[in-house]
Amino acid sequence: MPTLTRLLGAATAAYGAAIVVRPALLASPAGLTNATGEVPGGSQILVRAIGARDAAVGVAMLCAPPGPALRTAVAARVACDLSDAAVFAALPEPDKRRKVVAVAVAWAVLCAIAGSRAS
């Protein structure tokens, strides 16, 4: 399923770039904004680092040749998502924690399924 793997890579890269530019896209659903909805400096750094990482891994999924390189890029994506789920499981607001962790785990599972079928 290389086409799905490539689409997931493109989506990952695009979302990563988007949160680098606009950290509130991730910070807001995660509850990392202040009372006025702004993203504090420390949260901006965290979100932008996640975005840069995701953009890089997404580009790797998009551009890696089929075979071991593509499978490695997908494995990196899955590992990133699972580590995000583990870290964001510490969010203090239960509703936000459930949502963010569920999205991270769902994305990991989707990428793992696509990657397992990639040649």
Secondary structure, 3 states (H helix, E strand, C coil): CHHHHHHHHHHHHHHHHHHHHCCHHHHHHHCCCCCCCCCCHHHHHHHHHHHHHHHHHHHHHHHCCCCHHHHHHHHHHHHHHHHHHHHHCCCCCHHHHHHHHHHHHHHHHHHHHHHHCCC
